[in-house]
Amino acid sequence: MTVSVALFTADLRLHDNPVLHAAVREAERVVPLFVYDDGVRAAGFDAPNRRAFLADCLADLDAGLRARGGRLVVRSGDVVERVRAVVAETGADRVHVAGGPSRYAVRREAALRDALGRALVVHDAVVTALAPGAVTPAGSDHYAVFTPYFRRWSATGVREVVPAPRQVRVPEADSEPLRPRAEVTGTSPGLAEGGETTGRRRLRAWLKDGIAGYESGHDDLAGDATSRLSPFLHFGALSAAELVHLARRADSPGADAFVRQLAWRDFHHQVLAARPDAASADYRDRGDRWRHDERELSAWRAGRTGYPLVDAAMRQLAHEGWMHNRGRMLAASFLTKTLYADWRLGARHFLDLLVDGDIANNQLNWQWVAGTGNDTRPNRILNPVTQGKRLDPRGTYVRRWVPELAEVPNRSIHEPWKLPTAELSATGYPGPVVELGEGRERFERGRGTA
């Protein structure tokens, strides 16, 4: 009897999973294995929102495997030790795993290869649509600017989608119980449900009713016209490659805009794969002399800066463990360009709460906004007032998340400090933590552009 191990990491799905597909195809028995990784917890990435969403994903994956005659085998501890133990117990010939771009994923792969040798098979383009090194410019190991990357990415064929297995036969192997979502404490009250089944249901609804209007509506904060598929992509409950194929089939300007966002995700993965230190170090050092004011940082984290659009975005993050992409950009710009605080402080706070928080997209999006990353206009500053008037003209998004401003008229919703003092005081909403003009001066002095 031949046995293979399919080691699940950031690919918690049955549909279009090259790792599981290869293991089932080559062996009579397969061990679908997930390890609760001590290394993830030690690195500080085992945040409650992601732990709860992970519980949903694993429960759904186990249910899907059981419907096919199999089950998920669960262990906890050191990944390499647990994989070696399963190989020894089952006599497995191969271990299949998805490649990843982060420093931790690369180290995990190296440790597995040292332990398993040629028995380890690493699959690319499982976490992303294209593997990080699939397209490179002449004379460099990665693209530093998105537009030329996107041209090459668009001209390169995405791998074909592989079907979910019809049957999975699992050999005898001990398994720990799954950790239920109900045991996770400290989660955001509005955290969404996870799992491949939920993700595919949301995907079908998006393709039917949402994607066509994405180009015109993706910045509409109140309309909430984004796909909200990012948590499922982060955990691999949905396949980026499959999403590209399905979106291209939709053949609309909205679908094209959505595919472009999937390409942005791949872009950041290829940058991180080539420059793993960009997770914590400036990709392009601008000589910033960051300020650190704990009072201002606390106001930003709590959604009490006095700038309604920024505060609405931060409160959405706290409540849902998710934030509209435009809100992320505005909140990040305010922290790094107006308060002129180190982007790493904001990135850490986001990682503590975001259910879709992954190193490649979170850190490199923060660097893009802060002007230390891949933005070709590193000095751009997003004004929360003008952005609010453009993206939330009636204040619907602000009123949803900042209820103390619910009765403020439209003309003042993004500038409540212009209300009579007594009226502003009656709302309980704070005045601005810093004037926008002062914030610009901070940034220009700190970066040496004044």
N, C-alpha and C positions, 0 to 999 in steps of 0.2 A: 504493500500500500504506500503510495506516495503522498507526502504531506507538505503543504506550504503554509506560511504565516503571512497574513495580510495585516500589517501593523498600521492601525488608524492613527492619524495625527490631526492635521487640519483638513481632513477629507471625510467627514462623517456622513457618508451617503452611500446609497446602493446604485443610483443612476449615474452613468458616466463617471465611474471610478476606475481608472486604469490599474490602480493597485489591486483592488479586489478582482477585477476582470482577469488580470494576468494570473493571479493565484488560483482562481477557480479553473481557468483554462488548462493550466499545466499539471494540476495535481488532483488525485482522487478525493483527498480530504483537505480542508482548509481551516486554519485557526484564525478567525476574525478577532484580532487582539487589540485591546485598548489598555494603556497603562496610565493610571493617575500618576503623573510625573512629579516626583519630589523636586526636580530642577525648576519646573515652572513656578512652584510655590516659593522656592528659595529665591528666585529672581524677582519676586514681587508682582508677578503677572496674574496671580490667582485671585482676581478681584471678584467680589460677590456677584455682580451682574453677569459676568462671563461664566462664573461657576454655575449659576442657576440655568443659564441658557445651555451650557454644556450638558447639564443633567437632562434637559429636554431632548437634546440631540442624541445622547447615548441611549435613552429610553426608546426613542423612536427607531434608532438604528437596530437595537436589539429586537424590537417588535418586527421590523422588516425582515431581519434574518430568520426569526422564528417562523414567520409565514412561509419561508422558503426551506424549512427543515433544519435550519441552523440555529445559532445563538451567538451572542457576543461574549467573548472570554475577557474577563476583567482582572487586572492585577494592579498593584500600587507599589511605588518605590522608585528605585533607579531603573530607567528604561532599559539600559544595556543588560543589567543583571536579570531583569524579568524576561526579556526576550530570550536570552541564553537559556534560562530555565525552561521556558516553553519549548524551545527547540530540542532540548535534551529530553524532556518528558514525552514529546510526541514523535520524535525522530524526524522532524521537518528537514527538508533538503534546501529550501529557499525561504528567505524573508523579504517580502516586498514592502516598500515604504515610499511615500511621496517626498520629493525634494523640497526644500524650503530655503528662502533667501536670508533669513536672520542669522546672526552669529551663533545663536543657540542651536538652530536647526542644523547648521553646518557642522558644529561640534558634535551634535548627536549623531549625525551621519558618519563622521570620522570615527567616533567611538564604536558604533555598530560595525563599521567595516573592519576595524582592528579586531573586534571580537569574532566576527563571522566570516571575514574574508570574501571569497567569491560567492558565498551563499547569499550575500546581500544584493538586492536589485533595487536601485533607486529610479523612480519614475518622474520625469519632468512633465511640466504642463498639466499638473493635477490641481495645484492650488491656484494657478494663473491660467489665462488662455494661451499665452505663449510663455515658454520657459525664459527665465531672466537673461540667459545668454544667447537666445535664438536669433536675435538681430543685433549687430554691433556696427558702429561706424568705422571707417578706415582709421587705423592708428590709435584706437581706444577700445577699452573693454566694455564700455557702456555709453549710452546717449545721455548727455548732460542737459539737453533741451528737448522739451516734449514734441514740438511740431515736426522736426525731422524724424524723431522716433516714430511718431504716429504715421507718417507717410510709409516708412518701412514696415511697420506693424500691420498696416492696412493691406499692404501688397503681399504679405506673407500668409500662407494658408494656415488656418487654425486646424488642429488635429480633428479627426472624425470623432463623433460621439460614440461611446461604447455602451451597450445595453446593460441594464441591471441583470444580475444572474437569476435564472429561473429556479435554481436549486443550489443550496450550500450545505455540503456534508461536513460536519465538524467531528474530529476525533475526540476521544475521551481526554478531557483537560479540566483541571480544577479552575474555578472562577470565584472571585469575590463578588458580593452583591453590588449592584449599581447604587450610587449615592443619589437619593431622590432630591428633587428641587425643594421640597418642603423643608428639608434640613438646612437649607442655605439661609443665613440671616444677613441683614444689612443691604438688601437689594432695593433698587428703585421701585416705588409703588406701582408705576405704570409700565414695568418691564414687559416686553412682548414675549409670547410663547415661541420656543425654538423647535428644532427638529426638521428633518427633510420633508415629512408629510405637510407640515404647515408651510414650509418654504415653497414647495411646489404648488400648493393651493394659492399662495400669494402671487407666485410667478404667473400662473394661468390668469388670474384676475388682472395683473399688470399688463400682460400681453393683449388681453381682450379690451380693457377699458382705460388703461393709463398711458401706455407707451406712445400712442399717436400724438398726445398733447404735451409730451415731455419737453420738446424744444422750446415751446412758448411758455410753458408753465413751471420749469424746473427751479426758477428763482422766486416763485410766488410762495412766500413763507406761510401766509394764511391758508393758501390752497392746498398745501402739503402734497404737492403733485410729484413727489419723487417715488421711487419704487419701494423704498425701505427694505431692500434685499441685502444690504451690506452686512448685517449680522449673519445671515445664512451663508454668504460668501466667505466671511471671516472663518467660520467653523467648517467650511466645506460641505455644508448641508445642501448647497447648490453648487453647480459646476460653472466656472467662468467661461469655459470653452462652449458648453451647451448654451449659455445665455447669449454668447456672440452669434452662434448659428441661428437661434430662435429670433433674436432681434433683427438680424439681417433679412430673415424671411419676412418680417413685418413690413419692410421696405417703405419707410416713411421718414420725413425729417426728424420726427421724434425718436424713431428707432436709431437713426444715424447718430443723434446726439447722445443717446444712451450707450451705444457702442463706444463712442469717444470716451465716456466716463470709465468704461471697462478697460480701455487702453491706458487711461491715466493710472488705474490701479496696477496694471502690468508695468508701466513706466517706473513707478516708485519701487516696485519689487526688483527691477533690474538695476536701479541705482543702489539700493541697499545691498544687493548681492555683490556688487562690485566695490562698494564702499561701506562695509559693515559698521565702521566707526561713526557713520552719519546718524546712527541711532542716538548718539549722545554728544557728538562733536559737530561744530559748524561744518557743513559741506563746503561753503565758501566763507572764510573768516573775513568779516567786515570791520574787525577792530571794535566791536561794540563794547561800550562801558555801561553795562546794564545797571539799572537802579534796583534796589530791593526795599520796598516799603510794605511791611506786613499788613498794615491797615488797608492799603489799596488792594493788595492781593486777596485779603479776606473779603472785601467788598465785591471783588470780581467773582470769586468762587461762589459767594452767596447770592449773586444776582442782585446786588444793591449798589451798583456804580452810579446810579442817577441817570443812566442812559437807557431808555426803555427797551430798545431793540437788543442791546447787549444783554440786559438783565433777563429779558424773555428767553433768549437762547440758553443762557446759563441755567435758568429754572427748568426749561424743557429737559436739559441734560440731567439734572438732578432727579426729575420725576420719572423720565422714561429710560434713562441710560442710553439715550440716543439723541441726536440733534440734527436738524436740517443742515445740509452742507453749506448753504449760504450763511446760516447762523454760526457755523464753525469758523468760517473765514472772518466774519465780523468780530466774534469774540476773541479770536486769535490776534487780529489786527489791533483791537483795542488794547489787549494786554501788552503786545510787543512794540506797537508804534505810538500809542497814546500814553499808557502808563510807563512804557519803555522798560518792561520787566523781561527777564530772560525767558526765551521760548521754552526752555526745558521745564520750567515751573508749570507752565500751561499744559505742556504735553503730558506731564506726570498726572496732573489733575484729570485730564481727559482719560488717560489710561485707567485711572482709578474707577471711572464711572462708565465709560463707553462699552456697550456690549459688543460692538464691532471693533473695539480698539486693538489694532495690530501695529507692530513696530514699523513696518514699511510705510503704511499709509498715514498713520497718526504722526509719526516723527517727521516724515518728509513733507507732509502738508503743513505742519507747523513751521518747518524751516522755509517753505515756499512763502508763507505769509510774512514771516519775520524778516525775509530778505537775506537769509543766510544760506538758502538752498538753491533751487533751480529756477526761480523766478527771474525772468530777463529784465524786470523793472523792480529792483530790490528796494527802492525808496517809496513805493506806492503806499498810501495810507487810505484805508477805507473809513470814511466819515459816517458814524452811526446815525447822524441826523439825516443827511441827504440819502443815505441808503434806506433808512426807514421810510422816508417820504416816497421813495421810488418803489420799494419792494413790499411795503405794508401801508399803503396810503390811507386806509381807513382805520388803521390801528387794530385790526382784527387779531393778528398774531400777538401783538403786545397785550391786548386785553385778555386774551386766553391765558397767558402765563404770568401777567402782572395784574392781578385782579384789583389791586388798590387804585389802578388808573382806569377802571371800567367806566366811570362817569365823566372822564375828562373829554372835552370836545376834540374832534379830529384835528383842528388847527393847532392844538397844543400837545397832542399825544406823544410826539417825538421830541418835544421841548417843554416838558412840564415845569421847568424852572422859570418859564415866562409867565406862569400863572401868578395871580396875586398871592402874596406870602401866606395869607390865612388859608386860601384854597389848597395850596400845595401842602401846607402843614396838616390840613384835615385829612388828606389822603394817606398820610403815614409813609409816603414815598420819599426817599432821600434826595437831597440836592446832588449835583455832579461831584464825583470824587476828585475830579481835576477838570479844568477848563480845556477845551479842545486845542485852543491856541497854545496854552502852556505845554500840552502834550506834544505838539509838533516841535516846539522849541527843545524839549527834552530829547526827542529823537534826533533832531538835527545836531544838537551839541554832542550827544553821546556817540553818534556815528561820525562826527567830524565833518558834517556837510554844511554847517552854519557859516 
